Structures are given as C-alpha cells and as structure tokens.
Amino acid sequence: MDKLRLITSFIHAAQAGNFSKAARELKTAPQGISSHIFQLEKWLGVRLFNRTTRQMSLTEEGRIFYEKCKSGLQLIEQGEHVIRDRKSDAVGTVRLAVGHTLGSTMIAPLLLRFTELHPKIHIELIVLNQVPDMVQLNIDVGVIGGSLPDSSLIARKIGSIHHFLCASPDYLRQAGMPKSPADLKHHRCVALKHPRENRIRPWTFQTGDEISTLELDHALIVGDTSAQRWLVLNGAGLGQITNYFAEPYLASGELVRLDIGYIAPPLDLYIYMPNRELLPMRCRLLNDFLFEELRLRME
C-alpha cells in the first residue's frame, strides 16, 4: 500500500471539498481518488468523510487526521523543494527592500559581489524609508534598522548600529571645540528625526555615573540621514552619525568625533523575509549572503 499516495489524495479531497476537483488537481480520475479514500478508510478502520449524493464533509476522525497529516505533507513537500533547488541553478528576480542610508552605504556594494557569484539571479532594489508593505510590494527580502513592524516575519538580527557625535574640522575651527555637554547649547546642532518613528534621536550623555538627556534648540532637524550626513560633513553643525558611515571619514580626517560622553541606545539591524512556505532558493541565497556579509562589517 502506497500510504503517501493515499494520504495525498485524502488531503486534496479534504481541501477541495469533492473528489472531482481533487482529481483535477492531481491529474487523475475521480474514481482513483474515491478508491484511494476507500483504501485509506479500510486501513485506518474509520470513516473519513460523510458522503451524500450532493455534498461531502469530513467526519470528526477525518478532521483530526487531516490536521495531523497536513503539516507532515507540507514538510515532505518542503524537503522535496529544497533538494530540487540544490540540484538546479538558482534563477529569477529577488525584490529587496532597504532604507535609503543602508541602500547606498552598505547594501549596494554587496549586491555587486552577489550578482557576480549568482549571475542568473536578478535583484530589484527597492529603497524607501518607511516600512514596506510586504504583500502589496511583493517583497522577498528586506533589511531594516530599528524595531520590526510585524511579528509574522522571519527575521534574524545582524547586529547593532551605534551613533557617534561628530562635526567637520571646518565647523570646529569656526565654532570651537565643545568641552562638555553643556557647551552644546552654544553650538549649531543638526538633529536627526527617525523617518519611521517620527521622533528626534535623543542627545544623551554620561558624566561619571550620571546620565542626562539634553533638550537643545536645534539649528536643523532632518528626517533624511543622507541629508543630515551631508550637512554635518559640510560644516552645518554637530550631528549624530552612524558608526558605519562615520568611521572612514574619521580615519580620513573629514569628520572629528567629539569625546564629551555622548551615548545613545544602539539601533538593531535585522534581515527579514515574509513567513511563507517553500521560499525560492534565490531568496534564501540572498538572505544568507547579506546576513553574513553585514554581520562581518558590524563586528
């Protein structure tokens, strides 16, 4: 007895609500589905369906058997899908959603390497600062900084982003170097408003054991990180710059990090995918590649 074949016919019949539709899905005759159900019922010793000339429904035992078998068959299909993917080349398009800063600074250079490794996979990069609608935009993979908006997503934490308090050398020559957090009241401050959470990143400092958050008169409030970075680099004032962007400019001397006790809560970085079964190999390859490469850059 081919139990897997019998159970497959049973699950399709239960989902379709009649043998004819299940037969069409399985590309077989309705009599074959009926025969499979009869054999299965005989083997189990219970009736799985209540059948009349007009309608068909699961019995209580049939409903229980369906719920147990459904997940098992899905696991078998997933295993088959994984093996087939391993045997075949990964091809097709992956829609990748990232924020503006991550897209230009961290993600774009990695995509060049990924497409060299997997020339048959095409990437459609969707750059936006708000949380994407996974269904409406048909997103396959996403990278996001901050809290995850949807608990149903399959997400992995890559690491944490930190911010440095920085200014350009030209600005500091003109305005002077602040010696303490209190001095910031006499400086031009370029505040960053989180594009999704619509709140200004706090200006928090630690002096000894004391932690304080300053309320400053900001010269500029910017909701776009690219514009904020440009303003700070070009002498508009002091600003909180992400570590992954600031570090090369600190090394080249184009930015100066202010050592006056600035601290800020880290911003967690996640890579995520929609929670759906049988994810294509191309999506898993990009997800794993970005996770490993970004994690190395954040160590």
Secondary structure, 3 states (H helix, E strand, C coil): CCHHHHHHHHHHHHHHCCHHHHHHHHCCCHHHHHHHHHHHHHHHCCCCEEECCCCEEECHHHHHHHHHHHHHHHHHHHHHHHHHHHHCCCCEEEEEEECHHHHHHHHHHHHHHHHHHCCCEEEEEEECCCCCCCCCCCCCEEEEECCCCCCCCEEEEEEEECEEEEECHHHHHHHCCCCCHHHHHHCCEEEEECCCCCCECCEEEEECCEEEEECCCCCEEECCHHHHHHHHHCCCCEEEEEHHHHHHHHHHCCCEECCCCEECCCEEEEEEECCCCCCCHHHHHHHHHHHHHHHHHHC
